[in-house]
Amino acid sequence: MIKTRALIAGLILCAALLPGSSQHAAAAMFPQWELGAGVVGLLLPDYRGSDEVRRYILPVPYVVYRLEWVKADRTGIQSKMLRWERAEVNLSLSATPPVRSRNNRAREGMNDLKPMVEFGPSLDLHLWRGDGRRFKLDVRTPLRAAFTVESHPRDAGVNLSPSLNFDVDGIGGRPWQLGMLAGPIFATRRQHQYYYGVPEGDARPDRPAFDAHGGYAGLQFLVALSRRFEKAWFGTYARYDTLRGAVFEDSPLVRRDYYVSAGFAIAWIPLQSSRMIERDD
């Protein structure tokens, strides 16, 4: 069960971080659906602030389905709930993998961290478009509620991660997509307590009790590169977070004041719809 949850969470996490391969400068025709399969490789710390890293190699399905108002693909699930010339409201989705405390020195003897899903609205502001929309500068403000993935899901708080996003469609005259983002992270006390709180019953000489508060949770920086080939897709990303100044920085469960993750995905796409639709993703 743990392996299954890790697989699901890892796939969603990778999907949330890798950019789409269809950031086109103008409206174009695309198959309504595409089906394929591939593999994902991930290098992830157990949680932000952990000093223990896991490596995952996972098989993945590649599924794209395009409608006018909703899109489900490797960038996650996005629904254009509202759209204006300079702004739109999307539905965003993300996830985190589980952590078995017996395999993590800092959390030894504590409850396991369950896999978590996060979803909520994102107000996206379009600041600038250049060279026929090949360059894009946006501000995105995803506000997500988090819930554990288990037989009786629990509320795991709310987080807000506004970011400045810069996307380039075509690097060096080639069809590579480059995406970069940077911004702060904030979360409620419930979420910070879930990850970084130490109850009195779990305290020990090298792990004093700690009560986490809500507020600032650090800064994130991410760069991603992807390319679509005729029947294949490749993407890779690297992410760096600094936890300096975070409200939970003094927690004994924070073993590093930074977070580093990276990953890649390769997919083969042999099947696609004969029906084409116009999209300007």
N, C-alpha and C positions, 0 to 999 in steps of 0.2 A: 504493500500500500504506500509506503514511504517513497519507493522508487517511482511508482506511478505519479504521485503528487509532485515529485521533483521534476519529472519529465514534463508534466503539464505546466508547472510554474516556470521552468526554464525556457520552454518554447514561447510562452507569453512574454516573459521578460525580454528575450532576444527580439521578439517581434516589436515590442514597444520601443526598443532602442535603435534598431536598424531603420534607415530611411527607406521610403518607397522608391521604386525604380521608375516611376512615371511622373516625375515633376516636369511637365512639359511647358514650353513657353506659351502655347496657345491650345485651344480646343483641338482634339484629334479623335480618330476613330480607334476603338479598342474592342477586343472580344468581350462579350458580356461575362463569360466565366473562363477560368483557366485552372487546370488541375495538374499536379505533379508531385514530386517528392524530392527530398534532399537530406542534408546532414548539417547540423549546427555544432560548433565547438565553442564552449564558454569557459572563461576563467573568472571565478567569482569568489570574493570573500564570503564567509557565512552570513555576515550582515555588515552594515556600515559601521566601521570602528573595530571590526574583528581583525585579529592578526593571523587567522587561519583561512586558507584558500582552498577551494575545490575546483576540480576540472571536470567538465562534462562533455561527452561526445554523444549527441542525440540524433536519432532519425526524426525527420519532420515531414508532415504533409505540407504541400504548397497549394493553397486554395485562395483564389481571387474571385469575388462575385461583385459585379458593378451594377448599381441602380442609381437613379437620379438623386435619391435622398439618403442612401446609406452605402457604405463601402466596407467590406470585410476583406482584409489582405494582411500582408506581413507587417504593416505598420500598426496593426491592431484593428479595432472596430471604431469607425467614425461615422456619426450621423450628423448631417448638416441641418441642425434644428432651426437655425436662423441664419440668414446670410444677407449682408449688405455689401456695398462696393468696397468699403475699407475694413470690414470686420465680419466675422461669422462666429457662431456658437456651435461647437462640435461636442460629441460625446467621446470621452477618452477612456482607455482601459489599460491597466498595467498589472503586474503581479510580482511576487517575490517567492523564492524557493523555501522549503522547510529547513530547519536546523535541528539535528539530533544532539541534545546537550551532552550525551556521553562521549561524543566525538569532538567536543569543543572544550578546551581547558578552562576558559573563562566561565562557561556556563555549567560546568560539571555539577551534577546533582540537582540542577534546576529543571523546570518543565521545558519540554521541547518547544521550539518555535514552529508553529504550524505554517503551511504555505498560505499565502494571502493574496486575495484579488482586490484590486482598487478600481473604482469607476466613478465617473462624475462628469460635469460639463467643463468645457474649456472655451474661454473667450479669446479668440485669436484676432489680433489687430495687424493689418497689413500696412507697414510703415513705408515701404519703398519697393518698387519694381524697376529693373533696369535691363537694357538690351533685349527688348521684346519679351520681358518677363523671364529671361534666363537667370537673372540674379534676383533673389527675394530676401527681404529683411522683414521679419515678423516679430511680434511679441505674443507669446502664448501663456495663458494662465490657467492650467488645469487644476481644478479643485476636486479631489477624489475622496470618497469614503472607502474605508478599508474593512474587509471582513475575512476572517479565517476560513480556510477550506477544510471542513471536517463534518462529521455527522450532524453536529449542532453548531452552525457557524456563530461566531461571536463578533460583536462590533469592536473593531481595532482602531478606531479614531479616524481623523480626517487630516489630509495634508494638502498644502498649496505649494506649487513649484513654478512660479513665474519665470520665464526665460526669454532671452533674446536669441532668435534663430536666424542664421544666415545660410541660404541654400544656393547652390550653383548647379545649373543644368548644363553639363558639358565642360570637361576639364581638358585644356590643351587641344581643343578641337575634336575631342573624342567623347563618346556617349557615356562618360562617367558622371555620376551624381555625387556631389559633395554636400554634406550637411554639418553645421556646427551650431552648438548652443551653449549658453552659459546663464546661470541665474541662481538665486538663493532657494532654499527649501525651508518650509515652515510646517509644523505639525502640532496637533493637540496633545495635551498631557496623556490621554489614553494611549495614543500610539507610541509616544516616547517611553511611557511606563512599561508597555508590552515588550519593547526591545531592550531597554536599559535600566529598568527598575529592578532592585534587589530587595525582596521582602525580608522581614526579620528572620523568618524561618529558614531562609536560604543563605543568611549571612555566615561568614566564617572569618578567621583572622586575616586572610589575604583577599577577602571579598566583603567589605562592610556593607551594611544595608544602605540603600540609595532610593530616594523618592524623586522620580523625574518630573519635570515641569514641561508645560507646553511652550512653544515659541520657536526661535531660530534654530535650525538644524544643520547649518553649513551651506557651502556653495558647491555647485556641480558644473563640470565642464565636459563636453562630449564632442567628438568628431567622428563622422561616419562616411564611408565611401561605398558606392554600389554601382553595378552596371547590369543592364539587361542585354542578353544576347538573344539570338533568334529563338532558341528552345531552352535557354538556361538563364539563371540569375545568380549573381554573386554579390555579397555584401560583407562588410567588416566594420567594426567600431572599436573605439577605446574611450573609456570614461575615467575621469579623475574627480574626486570630491575632497574638499578640505572640511574637517569638522571643528576647526579652531573657532572658539567663540560660541559653539553650540551650547544650548542650555543643559545638555546632558554630558558635556565633555568630561566632567569629574566622575562619571559613573565608573565603577571598577570593571564593567563589562566593555568599556572602550579601551582597547589595547593599542590602537593606532589612531592618530588624529587625522588620518586620511583614508580614502577608499579608492581602490583601483580595480577596474574590471575591463575585460576585452572579449571579443568574440568574432566569429565569422559564420557565414551560412552560404551553402551552395545548393541550388535547386535545379532539377531537370523538369521541364514543362512540356510533356508530349501531347497533352490534350487541351483543346480550347474550343469555345463556341464558334459556330459559323455566323452567328448573329453579332453584328458590330453595333456599338453605341458610341455617342459622342461624349467625351469627358474632358474637363480642363483641370484635372488634379495637379 
